[in-house]
Structures are given as structure tokens and as C-alpha cells.
């Protein structure tokens, strides 16, 4: 009997080790060919009116096609046009959360797509409701409901029972703490999400993978629960939000955002190929050396500070 129990424990240990190895292998198996996946920064700022930057938004190019948007804050619509993206190639919009600096230009996108001949389903992902804060269903209802929406005249695009040129498919991402949920956009393009801490606001971090290349978007988070650590494991690019200084005395900033040392810790433990710092605000602009010094305590790789319209090659040095 004792021998059977020992064998059972050994078997369970081997099974657990095999699961870990399998996850690590799936993350690290394919080699990223530089240029297959490109991130273009449509907005590198936050909610301020005096930072000379568009608010948060990122465009994912796969094989030179503009396939995915991550957030779409104020100024993103104009920079989306400047990017030269073909709207017909857009497959999905990934929202990290529903603060205005991450969503303000989305109604402009919905209005503009039909003028660009867009005529397919647009998958729109976002977090689930938490407390008084809306999830994707409540947020889109407030915008596009036929009777009460702020943009009721665009209701056809959100109503599955009405014929329209294109249709939004809302996908609510409801996950337990540190649970990673994965979605296939097609056979070679996947997105994964994990819930992250951004004060009381329901928020997600996203990872986009294609053809052996990966980029992870922290979104706005303090990461005090270290939820990013597994999502970003082995990522080619970690795009983190640098919205607070290391010794920031603003308690709200410290509650909602990561300090540079935490950004560096994540980049180090996940072995990120490149670290890109975005969501740059006046309290961090001009303090790049300070942030870099704090990050370098844990991370020796490439560090880039994002600017509007910048293109970041995923893979390589």
C-alpha cells in the first residue's frame, strides 16, 4: 500500500512537472522572425490635455496587415488614419478597461468604418462588470443602445437583430484572479487576457501572439498581485505603462499604476525581449533616466520610451 501511495505521489509530481514544461515549451518553442509582428503606437499618453500626445492606443500589424487595436483613446482615430492602416483588415479591438483615455475615440471608429467599406464582423473584447464600474456590455449599451444610448443613431452596428453593413460582436472577458483566457482570432493569431489590479476598475492585460512572435500589454495596473508574471512569460515585447515615478507621493497614482522597479521586475522575471514604456504622463516625462535606473536593477534588456506613431519591431534586438 505504501509503495502504491509513493508511486501515486511520484506520478502526480511528474504530471505537474510535465504541465509546467508543456506551458514553458509552448511559450518558447517557436522563434520569432523580426518584422512578422509590429506594434505601432497610436497614442503614448494618458488623460492629460497638455502632454502633446494622443491617449492610449496600439495597432498590431501581422504580415503588414493592421489586424488588431488595443484601446482607442482620444487622438487615436486621427493617428489610425495616419498609420496607413486598411480598415478592411481590422479583426478585433481589445479594451483593457473603460477609462476615457482608453476609449474616447471608439465611437468615431464605429462611425468611420462603414465609410471605409467595412462589411464584416468586428470582435470587441473587454472586461466584465465589477461593482459600480461597467463591463463591456454595459459600456456599449450606454453608447449605442437604440433608446438611451449616447450614440443611438449608431445602434444598428451593435444590434444583432438588425441588418447593417457591419456588426460588432461583444466578447466579455470574465476571469478569476490570475486565470489566463485565450481566444483564437484565426489559426495563426491568438489573444490572451488576465485580470489585473487598477484600483476598483475592472481591467485586463493582453498578450497577442502570431507566427512565434508575442507582445504583452500591461494596461493600467499596479500589479501588486503579480498577475502579469505568467501572461508575459517569454514575451518578445513587454509594453508597460510608465504613469508614475518611483517615489511618487500621489497615493492615487501608486494605487493605480506600477512603479518603475515593478516594471523592471516583471521584465526581468519574464525574460522580456524588449521593454517599451508608454502611457507617459507629465509626472514621468523628463524623468526617463530616473525610470531607467530603477528598471535596470532587475532588467538588462532593451528599453524604449514610446512616442506617437512609433513602430516597434517584435523579435530581434
C-alpha positions, -999 to +999 in steps of 0.1 A: +000+000+000+028+024+009+045+016-023+013+024-043+010+058-024+046+066-032+041+058-068+009+078-069+028+109-054+056+104-079+031+102-108+013+134-097+047+152-093+057+141-128+023+152-142+027+186-126+062+190-139+050+179-173+023+206-173+048+233-164+073+220-190+045+219-216+035+255-208+071+267-210+077+248-242+046+263-259+057+298-249+093+293-261+091+267-289+086+290-319+113+315-328+100+350-338+111+362-372+116+400-368+090+421-388+063+394-388+046+412-359+048+450-355+033+472-328+025+508-338+019+533-310-012+554-320-013+570-285+016+571-260+000+595-235-027+594-208-057+616-200-039+650-198-046+679-222-010+693-221+013+664-229+013+668-267+004+631-271-027+611-281-042+590-254-035+552-251-039+531-283-018+505-301-022+489-336-009+454-342+004+447-377+007+410-387+024+403-420+020+440-429-018+439-422-033+460-395-053+433-376-058+444-340-063+475-320-056+476-282-075+505-267-086+536-286-082+568-266-086+604-277-065+612-307-062+575-318-087+579-347-065+605-364-033+585-359-050+554-371-056+572-404-020+585-404-007+549-399-019+539-434-039+510-420-066+495-442-097+493-421-109+462-440-081+443-424-092+450-388-104+419-369-106+429-333-105+456-307-091+447-273-100+470-244-080+470-212-107+490-193-132+517-199-115+549-187-119+577-211-082+579-221-085+543-234-119+545-251-128+581-262-123+576-300-141+543-302-175+558-314-155+576-341-141+542-352-176+527-353-189+557-374-159+557-397-157+520-406-187+519-429-173+549-449-142+528-454-163+499-468-160+477-437-185+449-441-176+421-417-179+412-380-157+432-356-149+414-324-147+437-294-133+424-262-134+439-228-136+432-190-168+422-172-187+445-148-174+449-113-193+468-086-204+502-099-180+500-128-194+488-162-182+459-182-181+458-219-219+451-223-229+479-200-204+503-216-215+496-252-252+497-241-246+532-227-230+543-260-252+525-286-285+515-271-313+523-296-334+541-270-310+556-244-275+554-260-253+585-263-249+575-299-283+558-305-280+566-342-252+540-345-274+513-328-277+491-359-240+482-357-245+468-321-279+452-326-276+415-337-313+415-348-310+444-373-293+442-407-263+466-411-232+469-431-210+455-403-217+442-369-199+444-335-196+411-316-191+419-280-169+394-260-170+398-223-138+385-206-147+372-172-117+356-155-107+345-120-076+361-104-045+350-124-066+329-148-055+334-184-082+332-211-072+326-247-091+334-279-083+325-315-087+353-340-077+329-367-055+298-370-023+319-367-033+348-345-044+345-308-050+369-280-049+361-242-061+381-212-056+382-175-074+403-149-051+430-134-054+454-105-062+490-114-078+501-082-115+492-082-117+493-120-122+460-139-091+458-161-073+434-183-037+429-196-035+414-231-010+392-249-011+390-287+007+361-304+013+352-341+039+332-360+061+326-330+061+363-320+044+378-289+037+412-274+022+417-239+003+449-230+002+456-192-026+481-195-030+503-164-022+483-133-003+484-100+004+447-105+005+442-067-009+407-073+018+399-098-008+388-123+014+399-153+042+375-144+027+344-162+009+362-190+042+379-201+064+349-197+089+348-226+073+377-244+092+393-272+079+427-263+065+439-229+047+472-233+042+486-199+026+518-187+050+543-171+025+566-155+041+571-120+076+579-107+095+556-084+089+578-053+056+593-064+038+608-034+005+608-052-014+579-034-039+576-063-010+571-088+006+545-066-028+527-062-035+526-099-001+523-116+032+504-114+064+519-101+095+516-124+111+490-101+080+468-105+081+472-143+117+462-142+110+432-120+083+419-144+106+424-175+133+405-157+114+375-144+095+371-177+127+375-197+111+400-220+130+406-252+123+444-252+106+467-228+085+496-241+073+523-218+041+541-227+011+559-212+037+586-204+024+615-183+038+648-172+048+634-139+071+609-157+080+629-188+115+643-183+124+616-158+134+589-182+168+584-166+153+580-132+129+554-145+157+536-165+179+535-134+151+519-113+143+494-141+179+484-146+180+470-110+162+439-124+163+441-162+193+444-186+174+442-219+164+469-244+143+498-230+123+521-253+102+551-244+072+552-267+061+581-288+031+586-310+033+568-344+064+548-334+067+514-349+082+486-327+095+456-345+087+424-325+116+400-323+153+406-327+173+431-307 
